[in-house]
Structures are given as structure tokens and as C-alpha cells.
Amino acid sequence: MDEKAAGTSGGQGGASGERRRKLALLALAFLGFVLVQSFANVESSRADLARAGLVERPAHVWLWELSSVAMWVALLPAIGWLVARIRPPRIAWGWAVLAHAAATVPLSAIHVAGMIAIRLGVYALWGERYRYGGALDRFVYEYRKDAVAYLLLAAFMAVAIWWLARREPVPAGREERVLLVPDGNVTHRVPIDAIGWAASAGNYVEIAWSGRTLLHRSTLAALAEGLGPGFVRIHRGRIVRASAVRRVETDRSGDFIVTLADGTTLRGSRRFRANLG
């Protein structure tokens, strides 16, 4: 296990500033793509309607497109959550593909229901009536497009997660100890002082870092040795960073509950109570 490497220490020029810059660039890239794609879709729809001899207000066509975009934007956090958790090495490739394929069905249903609701509401404000046909027929028609849209958005989120996990080189003198955690084609550089706790998970250990949980192929004993004396065992299958502990509540049996700085609560075993002083 490689537990030492140059890292960043946060601040405007460190990890937090770098992450904000990357998030801003990702947001701009996504917005640019959405605007270009929406304009292309609207013009394509208008051309198709003209060829079919149908007359439709431009406002209607834009509403159709923007209601769809609004629902995909609303679903983006869910897609990001799925991409971050359903991927190798957490899950085998075959199961990951099947899980994502299955996820397209409920997400498409939510997307279709949401955009129809938006259109019904706006048409009603215009004093008009929106006709969407049979619900099942509409879902089948939209699902073919939604499956492709999910694939594109999942790919975007995967690239975003990978890019956010990368760290830029920092000047000498600002190094800190980090833990390298491979996660598929991404290697997370986790500052050891930012790890709250770690727990056994089969052939892996779960590592809690900045509100997220990473899987690292290691034993808990080997991880604890690499992290150093700043981490103490509170349970046979769990360690915590001692400086993150804010409260220890011991019950009558001698077992206890640890509250960390971020509000996380963890149960400890009485045989390890002395490790916390």
C-alpha cells in the first residue's frame, strides 16, 4: 500500500479551490452542450413538422425541448449517484451494465411523467390543451430516446467524477500524507487527515472521506498500520481518526458510541474503549 505522496492542503490554491474551478468548468461545458443540442433539436423538429405539412408555434416546440431538458437536469444527481456507486471495482462489469440498463426504465418513466406535467401546466397557462396520446405509447416512444440520453449523461458524469478526482501538481513545501485509493480507472488521492473512519468490508475496507465512502482493497490491520498512530480501533472491524472524535457516550454494558466532527456516529466495543483515553 502506498500511503505517502505529494498532495494538496486545500484553500484557494489547493484542493477546494481546484475543485471549485473544475465544477465551474464542468457546469459551463454542460450548459454549452445543452444549449447547442437544444437548438439543434428544436430546428430539427421544426423541419420535420414543415416537411409533414404541420404548422406548430415555435413556442410549443421550444417548450417540448426545454421541458425534457429540465427533467434531465433534475435527474442528473441521481445519475451521478448511480455512476459513482455502480461501477467496477465495486461491482463486476456485467452486473454494472445490467444495473444501469435496468435504471433507464424508472428514470425514463420519471422523465416522461415530469415533462408531460410541465407541458400540461404551461399549455394551461396559455389557455391551450396539450395532447400527449396514450401514456404507454408515449413512454415506449420516448424510452428509445431516453436510453441514449441516459448513456450520454452517464458518460458525462463518469468523466466528471474521474476529472474531479485528479489532483494538479502543487509547489514543493505543501506536501501532505495521502492514501492512494484505486477505483476503476480513477485513483483517489485521499488526505489522511481528512479520513474520518474506516471499516472492514469483506476483502476491502470502506474509507469515509469528505462525505463519501471509498472502497480500498486492503485489510483493516494493514490500513491502520499505514495510516499511523492518529487512528485508533474502536471495534474489531472499525477504526477512527482520534482527532475527529467529538463525543464518546458509554452505555452500561461498556460499549460506546462515538460522534465525529461531521456528525457521524459509530458504535464501539467495550474491549477497545481504552483506546480513546
C-alpha angles and dihedrals in degrees: 000000000000107000102163128067140126112284141160131269101213128241127108093316096036139060098312094047092045091050092051091052092049092047090051092050092047091050091050092047091050092047092049092050092048093050094048093044093046093051091048092049093048093049091046091051092048091050091049091050092049092051089051091052093245124140117214131169113250088230090061093051092048090048091053091052099041094046088056092047092048092055093048090050089051090050094047095093090053091049090049090050091052093047093049094051107029103061139089133313088028091052131015115260094249095052091044092055091047092048093051091046089052091048091060091070100061092035091052090048090053091045094051094044092048098048091046090052091051092049093047090052096047093044088051090053088052090052091246136114124240115215116199102167124226115351094228094046091048092050093051090048094048096041093070090058094039093056090057091045090052091051091052094046092046089051090050092050092047091053091045092052091047093048094046089052092056118093127214119230113266130206120272115270095044097080122134135178113273136178116228110221116185113213110177107295091347127083113200117212100210117191106231091219089058095056111105101185144335132210138188116262109176109280089354139056125229113229119198111213130164096336096315136091123227129192116228124185102234142095118263091240093054091046093049091051091050094047092054137218093319088081123068133191115244096169137018089258102030141066131182136197103255094215090057093059112107102166139017119195116189121199129207094271091058093250114123146198121231121207116202129207092263092053096259114146122208130183119234133196121242092236088067098041093104091062089075094052 
